[in-house]
Amino acid sequence: MTSAGIAVVGASLGGLRAAEQLRAAGWQGPITMYGDEPHLPYNRPPLSKEVLAGEAPTTATELRRRPSVADVEWRLGLAVESADLTARTLTLADGTVCGYEGLVAATGVRPRRLPLSSPAGGPRRHVVRTLEDSEALRAELGDGVRVLVIGSGFIGCEVAATARKAGCAVTVVAPEAEPMMLALGEELGRVLRRRHEARGVRFRMGRLVSHLHAEGAVLDDGSECGADVVVEAVGSVPNVEWLRASEGVADLTDGVLCDEHLRIGGLPYAVAVGDVARFPNPRYGEVARRVEHWSMASECARHGARVLVAGLAGGDHGLPPFDPLPSFWSDQFTLRVQSFGMPGVGERAELLEGDADADAGSAEGDVLYGYYAGERMVGVVALGGARAVALAGRYRGELVGVPAGPWI
Ligand SMILES: Cc1cc2nc3c(=O)[nH]c(=O)nc-3n(C[C@H](O)[C@H](O)[C@H](O)COP(=O)(O)OP(=O)(O)OC[C@H]3O[C@@H](n4cnc5c(N)ncnc54)[C@H](O)[C@@H]3O)c2cc1C
């Protein structure tokens, strides 16, 4: 058996930040990073934006690594097949068994695929999660290419904008009433749709794709949607299969369930971080949720690393429960969406700044919505340019100040 020390499974944003934070928390022992991709950690947000648009080389996505992790061991291009959380061993895809003292689960998510059959000569199907995915889709984009984006979450909307900028004829099909509805609510989603439409993106909201054929897709109302390329952006599946053998210890329902300190199964030597971690956030009640936001990977890493290092030393970490303020951004055309808090747990949205109807054409007015549970603001989202982002930033302070408690 090889390798003791801390095993970080998943060598991407969350894994890298965890390694750095382990060093910051005083861990001086070995750290081994296990990643199934052949690359050193790279940044995913540009994959649906600059890299997909051909505006940035793929090499520009490599994440800067702090000097403190210069001595970690990288085992890349090889999946961890299974983990035993009791015996503290990992089995790699080549059969190697490695021991560990502490474990960080940072295996993220993969795109959900639709159960549609692909007819011969029909549209070419893509997803966007990895560098290779982005490169493959970029090679398809160009003037007049008909792109059907299935799903209107932030990745679907970003891909639609990038493909449109590349001259493609873009249609977005999704079952919700408005794009990005889970993150923005219906009103701001409507504003976003209008701004996309003003730039030539077509939407078929409230619709599903029934099947694909040689010329494109048939929707659930029987209508046709011509397509050369189909992009599936219909959510994600957490990468937890490697933990199945430890299911008695770890709850793997929708990610890896963690306690309020990101520990898996309450174990002092195992934590989860990033997209794969499902944890309760006392700001928003007791429900455990996964949060697929770039900034959350770093926040989890900071807390999880300190908990893990203290746990391995047999001591108390002395930290309050993990209660991060979620935030995400999304860039679509020249528009930025900036969110703080958790708008999705709000019961109503209120326009705080700007004129939601002023954009029916191609106007660029900034808008800012607040989201409320009772009288409490639980989230704020800005859509527009730099000024709107700064406005949202001001409300951030108000959201940080909301006391933790079981009020939702
Ligand atoms: C196209 C795209 C655009 C995005 N844009 C934004 C944005 O604008 N704003 C924002 O806030 N967020 C954005 N995000 C989300 C953000 O990138 C993620 O939240 C972040 O990547 C999460 O990091 P992670 O390390 O938890 O997971 P990942 O980045 O998914 O990394 C997990 C790693 O683990 C590997 N792995 C999985 N299983 C195994 C195994 N068994 N053995 C070994 N390795 C394994 C995976 O291959 C992967 O390399 C975007 C995501 C995508 C895909």
The ligand as a Tripos MOL2 file, in Angstrom:
@<TRIPOS>MOLECULE
LIG
   53    58     1     0     0
SMALL
NO_CHARGES

@<TRIPOS>ATOM
      1 C1        -19.0250   25.7530  -18.1870 C.3       1 LIG1
      2 C2        -19.0700   26.2110  -16.7620 C.ar      1 LIG1
      3 C3        -19.1770   27.5720  -16.4760 C.ar      1 LIG1
      4 C4        -19.2400   28.0110  -15.1530 C.ar      1 LIG1
      5 N1        -19.3620   29.3470  -14.9140 N.ar      1 LIG1
      6 C5        -19.4910   29.7850  -13.6370 C.ar      1 LIG1
      7 C6        -19.6730   31.1730  -13.3650 C.ar      1 LIG1
      8 O1        -19.6860   32.0060  -14.2710 O.2       1 LIG1
      9 N2        -19.8360   31.5490  -12.0650 N.ar      1 LIG1
     10 C7        -19.8160   30.6570  -11.0280 C.ar      1 LIG1
     11 O2        -19.9790   31.0620   -9.8560 O.2       1 LIG1
     12 N3        -19.6260   29.3230  -11.2630 N.ar      1 LIG1
     13 C8        -19.4640   28.8720  -12.5350 C.ar      1 LIG1
     14 N4        -19.2730   27.5360  -12.7740 N.ar      1 LIG1
     15 C9        -19.2440   26.5820  -11.6340 C.3       1 LIG1
     16 C10       -17.8270   26.3430  -11.0960 C.3       1 LIG1
     17 O3        -16.9330   26.1340  -12.1390 O.3       1 LIG1
     18 C11       -17.8790   25.1200  -10.1840 C.3       1 LIG1
     19 O4        -18.6360   25.5050   -9.0490 O.3       1 LIG1
     20 C12       -16.5040   24.6320   -9.7730 C.3       1 LIG1
     21 O5        -15.8020   24.1270  -10.8680 O.3       1 LIG1
     22 C13       -16.6220   23.5550   -8.6950 C.3       1 LIG1
     23 O6        -15.3650   23.0290   -8.4140 O.3       1 LIG1
     24 P1        -15.2010   21.5590   -7.8250 P.3       1 LIG1
     25 O7        -13.7210   21.3840   -7.6440 O.co2     1 LIG1
     26 O8        -16.1070   21.3460   -6.7030 O.co2     1 LIG1
     27 O9        -15.7290   20.5680   -8.9650 O.3       1 LIG1
     28 P2        -15.1530   20.2930  -10.4760 P.3       1 LIG1
     29 O10       -14.6140   21.5660  -10.9810 O.co2     1 LIG1
     30 O11       -16.2540   19.6000  -11.1540 O.co2     1 LIG1
     31 O12       -13.9420   19.2930  -10.1850 O.3       1 LIG1
     32 C14       -14.0950   17.9550   -9.8020 C.3       1 LIG1
     33 C15       -12.9360   17.1510  -10.3660 C.3       1 LIG1
     34 O13       -12.9640   15.8330   -9.8390 O.3       1 LIG1
     35 C16       -12.7510   14.9110  -10.8900 C.3       1 LIG1
     36 N5        -13.2840   13.5960  -10.5090 N.ar      1 LIG1
     37 C17       -14.5780   13.1940  -10.4810 C.ar      1 LIG1
     38 N6        -14.6810   11.9160  -10.0680 N.ar      1 LIG1
     39 C18       -13.4150   11.5090   -9.8160 C.ar      1 LIG1
     40 C19       -12.8590   10.2700   -9.3610 C.ar      1 LIG1
     41 N7        -13.6250    9.2190   -9.0610 N.pl3     1 LIG1
     42 N8        -11.5110   10.1670   -9.2370 N.ar      1 LIG1
     43 C20       -10.7210   11.2360   -9.5150 C.ar      1 LIG1
     44 N9        -11.1870   12.4200   -9.9530 N.ar      1 LIG1
     45 C21       -12.5230   12.5570  -10.0900 C.ar      1 LIG1
     46 C22       -13.4750   15.5680  -12.0450 C.3       1 LIG1
     47 O14       -13.1100   15.0220  -13.2960 O.3       1 LIG1
     48 C23       -12.9910   16.9950  -11.8760 C.3       1 LIG1
     49 O15       -11.7290   17.1840  -12.4400 O.3       1 LIG1
     50 C24       -19.1910   27.0640  -14.0880 C.ar      1 LIG1
     51 C25       -19.0950   25.6800  -14.3950 C.ar      1 LIG1
     52 C26       -19.0280   25.2610  -15.7060 C.ar      1 LIG1
     53 C27       -18.9200   23.7850  -16.0110 C.3       1 LIG1
@<TRIPOS>BOND
     1     1     2 1
     2     2     3 ar
     3     2    52 ar
     4     3     4 ar
     5     4     5 ar
     6     4    50 ar
     7     5     6 ar
     8     6     7 ar
     9     6    13 1
    10     7     8 2
    11     7     9 ar
    12     9    10 ar
    13    10    11 2
    14    10    12 ar
    15    12    13 ar
    16    13    14 ar
    17    14    15 1
    18    14    50 ar
    19    15    16 1
    20    16    17 1
    21    16    18 1
    22    18    19 1
    23    18    20 1
    24    20    21 1
    25    20    22 1
    26    22    23 1
    27    23    24 1
    28    24    25 2
    29    24    26 1
    30    24    27 1
    31    27    28 1
    32    28    29 2
    33    28    30 1
    34    28    31 1
    35    31    32 1
    36    32    33 1
    37    33    34 1
    38    33    48 1
    39    34    35 1
    40    35    36 1
    41    35    46 1
    42    36    37 ar
    43    36    45 ar
    44    37    38 ar
    45    38    39 ar
    46    39    40 ar
    47    39    45 ar
    48    40    41 1
    49    40    42 ar
    50    42    43 ar
    51    43    44 ar
    52    44    45 ar
    53    46    47 1
    54    46    48 1
    55    48    49 1
    56    50    51 ar
    57    51    52 ar
    58    52    53 1
@<TRIPOS>SUBSTRUCTURE
     1 LIG1         1 GROUP 0 **** ****
